[in-house]
Amino acid sequence: MAYSKTRKKKRTGRRAVEIAFFLLMVGLVLFAAQDWLTRPRSQDIGSSRKAALIDQLAIAFPNPAFEDGLVRLFNEAGFTTDVYRGPQVTVNLYRDLPSMGYRIIVFRVHQSTPVEYLLPQSRPVTGPPVYLFTGEPYNERGYVIEQLSDLVVPAREINGSKIYFAIGPKFVQSMSGKFPNTVIVLAGCSGLYSADLADSFIVKGASVVVGWQRFVEMDYTDKAIMRFLKAIVLERTTIYRGILSMTSDVGLDPSYKTNLLTYPEERIGLTLAEAFELKEEAIVTQQIVPGEPVKPRFPFESRKY
């Protein structure tokens, strides 16, 4: 009888250990599953196919054919596309762009030096950085903290009368979040006239910035950028080959003969897929000196104008 009781106790003890072990394993599995479900996963952003058109120029120079063609092009490549027109292009939209998960952003916006370069002022802006216009008319009482910090500035197009808020390199550095290896296309004038703005995008997580060296005509840039995007998005060429295809099919700007440049220059050989998956840290080595022509790596003539 004592032997039977001993065996029963051993059996009960073993069962208790087995139950405890089972419960422990279930707990570990549930904990791991919860951790996996709640952890931010870089592949979620990396695999997303989102594109954006920032069309501030729709205020004065709308081009529905360009917008429709761009949306169709991205849709054909499997992207969902968001379009922000005119007044929708705000300081707050710019602030949130890195955190919105876009893999490619086309800025169809005025790009210029701030209004202080065009009008006499008591305090000059340091350096000649490029600024991106918003669609928000300038108001000295708006974005007071940002104005005092030089994160936003008043800017206007050459020979224009309306003044808008504009953002520059310092603002890009203050944006929320990080770009997920985003490809930035600056379709307006002089996006790569100087390096500071492009540099800020790269440091903020963009993989490459493409833009015009100097002024460009509106009709020309719409056609040229569309051809360039078709090459790199649908034909899956490198950025270099995309610029060549654009130049071959559309030609140079008839008035300014400006070049489409890549920043950093060494990434001109990337395809779109390679740009999206870039692993290296952004180390900017190219220097663009304001006021001096930038030597392009692609074989057509660089001209002074």
N, C-alpha and C positions, 0 to 999 in steps of 0.2 A: 504493500500500500504506500509506504514512504517513497519507494522507487517510482511509482506511478505519479505521485504528486510532484516529484523532482522533474520528471520528464515533462509534465504539464507546464511547470513553471518555466522550463527552458524553452518550450515551444511558444509560450505566451511572450517571453522576453524576445525571442527571435522575431516574432510577428510584429512586436512593437518597434523593433529596430528597422524592420523592412518598411513599415508604414511611415516611420520618421524619415527614412531615406527617400521614400517615394515623394513625400510632401516636400522635402528639401529640393529634390530634382524639379518638381513642378514649379516651386517658387523661383528657382534659378531660370527656368525656361520662360516663365512669365516676365521676370525682370529683364531678361535679355530681349524679349519681344517688345516690351514697353520701351526700352532704351533704343532699339532699332527703329521703332515707329516714330519716336519723338525727336530723334537726333537729326539736325540739319544735314542733308546729304548733298554733296557737291554735284553728284551725278544728276540730281533732279534739275538743277540749273543748267548743267552742261548738256543735258539731252533735250532741253526745251528748245522750241523753234519759234521764237518770237522776234518780230521786226517792228520798227517804228519809223514813221515819217513825221518829222517835226517841220511843219510848213508855215513858218511865220510869214513868208512872202505871199501867202494867200490873201493877205490884207490888201496889197496893192497890185500883185502880179499873180492872180490865181491861174492855175493850169490844171483843170480837171482831167485832161488827157494824160498828163504826167502822173497824177495821183492814181488814176484807174490802171494805167499800165504798170505802175510800180506794185500795186496790190496784186494784180494778176500774176506778175512775175514771181513775187514772193509766195503766193498761194500755190503756184505750179511747183515750186521747190519744197513745199510742205511747211511753209511758215504761216503763222497767223500774224496779221499786220494791224497795228493801231495807227491811226492818223490823227494828228493834232494840228488844227488849222487856226491861223490868225490869232484871235484873242485867247484861244485855248493854250497858246504857248506862253506860259507864265513863269515867273521866278520860281514858284513852288513846284511846277512841273519839272523844271531843270533840276531842282534840288533833289527830287525823288528818283531821277532816271536810273542811277546805278542799281537801286534796289528793286527795279521793276522787271529784271530778268531778260532784257532785250539782248539778242546776240548780234544784231546789226541795226544801227541807227543812221538814218539819212537826215542831215540837217539842211533843209531848204530854207535857209534864213539869211538875212543880211548879216554880214560879218565885217566889222570895221574897227578902226581906232575910236576911242571915246570922243565925245563932243569937245572935251577940253583941247584936243588937237586942232579943232576947227574954229573954235572961238577963243578970244583972249580970256584968260583966267588968272587968278592970283596964285593958284597952286597947281603946278603941272603934274600930270600923272607920270610916275616913274616908268621909264622904258616904253617901248612901242608894242605892247601885246595886242593880239587879236581878241575882239569881243563878239559874242553871239547876241543878237537882238532877241528880245522877247516881243510878244504882241501887246504888252501892257504900256500904254502911254505914260510918260514920265510924270511923276508927281513928287515934289520935294518932301512931302510928308509921308510918302510911302517907303516902306523898308528902311526905316531910319537907322537902325542898328547896322544893317548891311551896307548902307551908304557911308556911314561913319567909318566902317571897317574896310571900305573900298572893295567889298565883295560884289556890289552892283554899282553901275555908273549910268549916267544919262548918255545916250548915243543917238546919232541920226545919220541917215544916209547922205552921201555927198549930194549937194544941191537940193536936199529935201528940207521940208519945213517941220515935220513932226519928229518929236523926240521921244524915244522909248527907253525903258529900262534895258540894260544889257549886262551880261555876266561874262567874267573873264577867268583867267587861270586861278586866281585865289578862290573864286567861288567854286570852281570845279573841285578843288582840293577839299572844300568844306561840304561837298555833297553827301547825302545819306547813303551808306552802304558802299558796295564795291561792284564795279562792272565785271560781269562774268566772261572775260576775254572777248569783250564786245568789239566789233569792227565799226569804227566811226568814219562816216563819209560826210565831209564838209563841202556841200554843193554850192555855197555862195562864194562871193568874191574873197580872195586873199586869205583863205583859211590857213594856209601854210606860209604866209608872208613872214612870220616869225615863229619860233619854236615853242614859246612858253605855253600857249593854249594846248597844243598837241602833247607836250610834255606832261601837262597836268592830267590829261585823259589817260595817258599810259601809266602814270604813277597810280591813278585811281582804278586800274585794273583792265583798261582797254588793251587789246592786243596790237592794234595798228590803227593809224589815222591816215586817211586819204583826203587830199584837198588841193585847191588851186593855188598856184604860186602868187598870182596877182589878180587884177580885175578880170572879169569874165562877163560876156553878154548873157542875159537871162535865157533867151531862146536856145542859145548854144549849150549852156550848161545843162539844161533839161534833157536835150537830146544826147549829149555826151555822157552824162551820168547814167542815163537809162541804158546806153550801150555797154558801158563799163560794168554795170550791175548784172546785165544779162550774161556777160562773159564769165564773171566770177561766181555767180549764183547758179545759172542754168548750165552753162558750158563747162563749169568747174575748172576754169583756167587759174593760173597763178595771178596775183595782182599785176605783176609785170606784163604778162600776156594780155590781161584785160585792158591795160592802158594802151598797149600796142593795137589791139583790136579796135578800141574806141578811136584812136588816132587815125587808123587806116580807113575806117568806115565813115567817121563823122568829120575828120580833119581837125585842124587847129581853129581856135577862136578867130573869126575873121577880123576882129578889131585889135585884140590884145595879144594874140598868139601865145597865150599863157599855157603853162605845163601843169599836168596833174601829177602831184608828188605823193610819196609815201613816207610816213614817219613812224618808227625809226626806219631809215633807208634800207637797212639790211634785211628787213622783213618783206621787201617787195617780191621775193620769190615764194612767199607762202600762198597756198590755196586757202579758200574760205574755211574748209574743214580743218586745215592745219592751224589756222589762226584761232579757231574756236578751242582747240585742244592744246594751245601753247602752255608749256609747263615752266619755262624759265622765268626767272624774276625779270621785271622790266628794268633793264639797264640801258639808258638812253645815251648813245655815243655820238649821234649826228648833231652837229651844231649848225643852225640856220642863222646867219647874221642879218639882222634887219637892214634893209636898204641895199643889200647885195644880192645879185641873182644866185639862185641855188642850182648847182650843176646836177641835172637829172641823170639817172642811170640808164634811161632808155634812149635809143638812138634817133632822136630828132633834135632839130636845132633849138638851142636856148637863146632867146633874144632879149635885148633890153628895150624897155618901153616905159 
